[in-house]
Amino acid sequence: MKNFNFKSPTQIVFGKGTISKLVELISQDEKILLTYGGGSIFKNGVYEQVKAALGARKVVEFGGIEVNPTFETLMKAVEVGRHEKVTFLLAVGGGSVLDGTKFIAAAIPFEGDDPWDLLSKNAKVVRAIPLASVMTLPATGSEMNSGAVISRKSTQEKLSFGDWKIAPQFSILDPETTYSLPKIQIRNGIVDSYIHVMEQYLTYPVASPLQDRQAEAILKTLLEEADAILAEPADYDARATYMWSATQALNGNLSCGVVADWATHGIGHEITAFYGLAHAETLAIVYPALIRYKKEQKREKILQYAQRIFGLCELPGHNLVEEAIRATEVFFHRIGMPTRLSDYGIDAQEAAQRIRDRFMARNTKLGEHRDIFPDDVFKILLAAA
Amino acid sequence: MKNFNFKSPTQIVFGKGTISKLVELISQDEKILLTYGGGSIFKNGVYEQVKAALGARKVVEFGGIEVNPTFETLMKAVEVGRHEKVTFLLAVGGGSVLDGTKFIAAAIPFEGDDPWDLLSKNAKVVRAIPLASVMTLPATGSEMNSGAVISRKSTQEKLSFGDWKIAPQFSILDPETTYSLPKIQIRNGIVDSYIHVMEQYLTYPVASPLQDRQAEAILKTLLEEADAILAEPADYDARATYMWSATQALNGNLSCGVVADWATHGIGHEITAFYGLAHAETLAIVYPALIRYKKEQKREKILQYAQRIFGLCELPGHNLVEEAIRATEVFFHRIGMPTRLSDYGIDAQEAAQRIRDRFMARNTKLGEHRDIFPDDVFKILLAAA
């Protein structure tokens, strides 16, 4: 096991009717910047619940944070937050709204010239405005971690940053808020959570039997519950399991003491940046191609995954590694998730070249061994044509 | 799934050589009360490592906190802490030292008449001195939670209290510090951790498939690794897995959204209070008798446990419930842990009567249904004769 440093300070308030707890969780004298996305919170009743709970507290609103939140939009919120001297940020929505709000929290008191340095130059988060979330779209795990991914329209970049100061003070997770989500977002969230786990699990053995089993617990749960989660929007227990699985998939616990991969995320972010696909859609394209490409290095863990997750066992004439990768694709297809660039009309040759060029310019090396070079990315993307 | 409220704010600094990180973790201007137990930290090199890392910081020492830390001893530390105006508490040792230090942290600034009220009257923790730990004996999970169990010699009581304010700010876990522990303490720690998980797992189904699998991950790991953990003290990876399993067994995560039992702990604390057995020793006595007594109510989860943990399956003429309980006892025996009162020369009739009487006086009801009454406890203890 590797040495590690772990902290997950966010308080989770989970369950039916918990939005009303805002009244206890935010002090009366905070001046709140309430951030949200495209306006679904006005249709599903969440906005009313939030406003009712906030009561007489001073609230400034900032809406319109897009999926894959952009620096351009967020800097407008930073202006509002600075001008209004807000003391607390409340993100109401999904991972994009929350990631954007984490950036706003760090950017408002940022003392350098350009808050984009937080992403492009790894500038230190010296201070951040306290923030919290009402999470309505389980997927990113952002509600219980200290990371955020931000895009920049002008440069077609998508970069991440992290610091414990931008972890939410609390996150409210009411599974009922997911009932009105389009099925495609639930599907995306399931795949996103599944691959978050895989990135931290499917590398190489480092004597971490507990962490392996904890990862497998989430994978197995998502596999077994996916159909129920998708079948009936108002199945409270299925949605609760989905929501908590998404949070647990990326709250830092699974990474403790192990090596992580994250190459699929690195490549996927570029597909989103260039072609606008949803994050999970990019992951489902890249992941099978990537583990096939790296199947020798990942062999031991793929065999463990084959056996423990899919109950596959060595039989004469069977290729267990390929069967496990295939079973993963079959799972994605079963829940309606495409796994090819061509499914979105993207020319693989073009995408592979653009992303290779960008990675060459950045000198990017990916994967748990940092041995996935731009030319490897090119081949992986061609294999995902 | 039940609604829940979860927070686990402690930073974990885990691995080889991490005691030296104290230099970054505690500010230069803190005045520290360093608490410890019977003095093993002077023999295993931990004291030297701690002192070297603390450097020129002002340190007052308080040693002699006993296994099952007593109110009587701890109040002396409270006097020292108040007199010396310490600003930070650092517990160096096992769960007893840390639990005791959590009490000291809440008792120093306690404004009521008697800090024992924190335990006996559920008095609110209004303030607490910040605390942290260097954990050298994995077992209680105290290093990453907000609870503590304190004994009182004069009244032979053992009671618990909890508040997020007494969660350690950080805990340093270096598996190498466990190399010098007597085998019996390792055995106790394994059983303690195992039963911590069982108390949160083996109740009745509440649609919590993820939490079930997360509990099973720890049970399976302890079962599979126990022999390696005990065989060779300097097996770093085995000890690391043991240490992290103990922490994960009781950091609050497994309890999220489920019902918990804790009857075995309630009864076990009384055996310790009256007869001085180690905590884990009492659990191994009470637990098999208790689940046998409650096997009808717990049937569904026992069957799941039988199948997923021991790979047992329904066969004609087999009693799967009894086989699962028996397999649990066999595991305890395999690692040298007795499961009977008579193994310690305790008269079951006497113990059963004393504990029944005390529970009657306190009107105690135990278990996930609060339906284990003093007469049930009497029968359970007779069955553990």
Chai-1 contact restraints between the chains, C-beta under 6 A:
chainA,res_idxA,chainB,res_idxB,connection_type,confidence,min_distance_angstrom,max_distance_angstrom,comment,restraint_id
A,M1,B,D237,contact,1.0,0.0,6.0,A-B,restraint_1
A,M1,B,A240,contact,1.0,0.0,6.0,A-B,restraint_2
A,N3,B,G15,contact,1.0,0.0,6.0,A-B,restraint_3
A,F4,B,F14,contact,1.0,0.0,6.0,A-B,restraint_4
A,N5,B,V13,contact,1.0,0.0,6.0,A-B,restraint_5
A,F6,B,I12,contact,1.0,0.0,6.0,A-B,restraint_6
A,K7,B,Q11,contact,1.0,0.0,6.0,A-B,restraint_7
A,P9,B,P9,contact,1.0,0.0,6.0,A-B,restraint_8
A,Q11,B,K7,contact,1.0,0.0,6.0,A-B,restraint_9
A,I12,B,F6,contact,1.0,0.0,6.0,A-B,restraint_10
A,V13,B,N5,contact,1.0,0.0,6.0,A-B,restraint_11
A,F14,B,F4,contact,1.0,0.0,6.0,A-B,restraint_12
A,G15,B,N3,contact,1.0,0.0,6.0,A-B,restraint_13
A,A207,B,D237,contact,1.0,0.0,6.0,A-B,restraint_14
A,P209,B,T221,contact,1.0,0.0,6.0,A-B,restraint_15
A,P209,B,T241,contact,1.0,0.0,6.0,A-B,restraint_16
A,L210,B,T221,contact,1.0,0.0,6.0,A-B,restraint_17
A,L210,B,T241,contact,1.0,0.0,6.0,A-B,restraint_18
A,L210,B,W244,contact,1.0,0.0,6.0,A-B,restraint_19
A,L210,B,S245,contact,1.0,0.0,6.0,A-B,restraint_20
A,R213,B,A217,contact,1.0,0.0,6.0,A-B,restraint_21
A,R213,B,K220,contact,1.0,0.0,6.0,A-B,restraint_22
A,R213,B,T221,contact,1.0,0.0,6.0,A-B,restraint_23
A,Q214,B,A217,contact,1.0,0.0,6.0,A-B,restraint_24
A,A217,B,R213,contact,1.0,0.0,6.0,A-B,restraint_25
A,A217,B,Q214,contact,1.0,0.0,6.0,A-B,restraint_26
A,A217,B,A217,contact,1.0,0.0,6.0,A-B,restraint_27
A,K220,B,R213,contact,1.0,0.0,6.0,A-B,restraint_28
A,T221,B,P209,contact,1.0,0.0,6.0,A-B,restraint_29
A,T221,B,L210,contact,1.0,0.0,6.0,A-B,restraint_30
A,T221,B,R213,contact,1.0,0.0,6.0,A-B,restraint_31
A,D237,B,M1,contact,1.0,0.0,6.0,A-B,restraint_32
A,D237,B,A207,contact,1.0,0.0,6.0,A-B,restraint_33
A,A240,B,M1,contact,1.0,0.0,6.0,A-B,restraint_34
A,T241,B,P209,contact,1.0,0.0,6.0,A-B,restraint_35
A,T241,B,L210,contact,1.0,0.0,6.0,A-B,restraint_36
A,W244,B,L210,contact,1.0,0.0,6.0,A-B,restraint_37
A,S245,B,L210,contact,1.0,0.0,6.0,A-B,restraint_38
